[in-house]
Amino acid sequence: MQLTQKQTFLKPADVPAVKQPLPDREMTSLVSYPVRGPWGDASYRGNCDGTLFRDLIRRYRPRRVADPMMGSGTTKDVIAELNRCENSCIEYWGSDLRMGFDVVAEPLPGPFDLVWVHPPYWNIIRYSDDAADLSTCETFDEFIGTLFLALRQCYDAVFPGGRMAVLMGDVRRNRCYYPIAREVMNMAGPLGELRSVIIKAQHNCRSDHVTYASMEDVPIQHEYCLIFKKNIMLRQAA
Ligand SMILES: C[S@@+](CC[C@H](N)C(=O)[O-])C[C@H]1O[C@@H](n2cnc3c(N)ncnc32)[C@H](O)[C@@H]1O
């Protein structure tokens, strides 16, 4: 496959082999990674640390992985490191609207064993003025509708038996709480079977420097990683 500006392909052959394995980690439904890993670009707003993604890769052992909203490239860096240091042989495809790929309008070049999706948390960070950018949706309903189309496109690219992991946070705006994660959980069915809900503590957010003492509501300091599985349909004997 070719490396184009619009997307990033990573084949195991692209990376030099073998250093030493990274320490393993027992994962539960509650995770917290106070120390940032070296992947991606911390200055890219909304960038996530790659440790949860790395732990999911170690757990599910996918051979082909995609990230259609790769932002600064955190997942690409994690896969490159795993291929280099843990003798993995994982193929990676990643892209983003900033590279010209609109996940709502274009199919992913699947099938993949794992599709990682880290969408904008509605308008909490505005990534661009492009009308296709999920962060530009005017209303909550419009955002949820567009998010569903994006996730459906991602799910279509999952191989039967494979998974889609959606990293998502809720939003509070003008004292209104918008439970985005609940909306995504309710999309189970068209997005496959909801198999795990992981609560991830948020660290190093810009809002960490805001004083909330006078605020009535409890500050949000967690996000969700929702794991959907595409079950293998067994054909019934005629
Ligand atoms: C939360 S950020 C992802 C950050 C990334 N995980 C990282 O570690 O850098 C969300 C990304 O979604 C992208 N995006 C928004 N609308 C999109 C669309 N319609 N198609 C593809 N990407 C989109 C934005 O450009 C942004 O990079």
The ligand as a MOL file (V3000), in Angstrom:
LIG
                    3D

  0  0  0     0  0            999 V3000
M  V30 BEGIN CTAB
M  V30 COUNTS 27 29 0 0 0
M  V30 BEGIN ATOM
M  V30 1 C -10.2770 14.1070 19.9960 0
M  V30 2 S -9.4220 14.4070 18.4980 0 CHG=1
M  V30 3 C -8.4620 12.9580 18.2540 0
M  V30 4 C -7.1350 13.0760 18.9540 0
M  V30 5 C -6.2320 11.8890 18.7410 0
M  V30 6 N -6.7500 10.6950 19.4060 0
M  V30 7 C -4.8460 12.1770 19.2570 0
M  V30 8 O -4.3920 11.4640 20.1620 0
M  V30 9 O -4.2140 13.1400 18.8030 0 CHG=-1
M  V30 10 C -10.7140 14.2810 17.3230 0
M  V30 11 C -10.2770 14.3590 15.8770 0
M  V30 12 O -11.4190 14.1380 15.0350 0
M  V30 13 C -11.1650 14.8000 13.8070 0
M  V30 14 N -12.4300 14.8930 13.0700 0
M  V30 15 C -13.5100 15.6810 13.2950 0
M  V30 16 N -14.4790 15.4600 12.3870 0
M  V30 17 C -13.9980 14.4780 11.5600 0
M  V30 18 C -14.5380 13.8060 10.4160 0
M  V30 19 N -15.7560 14.0920 9.9320 0
M  V30 20 N -13.7650 12.8480 9.8180 0
M  V30 21 C -12.5160 12.5470 10.2910 0
M  V30 22 N -11.9680 13.1620 11.3610 0
M  V30 23 C -12.7070 14.1110 12.0040 0
M  V30 24 C -10.5450 16.1160 14.2330 0
M  V30 25 O -9.7960 16.6840 13.1840 0
M  V30 26 C -9.6680 15.6820 15.4250 0
M  V30 27 O -8.3240 15.4620 15.0330 0
M  V30 END ATOM
M  V30 BEGIN BOND
M  V30 1 1 1 2
M  V30 2 1 2 3
M  V30 3 1 2 10
M  V30 4 1 3 4
M  V30 5 1 4 5
M  V30 6 1 5 6
M  V30 7 1 5 7
M  V30 8 2 7 8
M  V30 9 1 7 9
M  V30 10 1 10 11
M  V30 11 1 11 12
M  V30 12 1 11 26
M  V30 13 1 12 13
M  V30 14 1 13 14
M  V30 15 1 13 24
M  V30 16 1 14 15
M  V30 17 1 14 23
M  V30 18 2 15 16
M  V30 19 1 16 17
M  V30 20 1 17 18
M  V30 21 2 17 23
M  V30 22 1 18 19
M  V30 23 2 18 20
M  V30 24 1 20 21
M  V30 25 2 21 22
M  V30 26 1 22 23
M  V30 27 1 24 25
M  V30 28 1 24 26
M  V30 29 1 26 27
M  V30 END BOND
M  V30 END CTAB
M  END
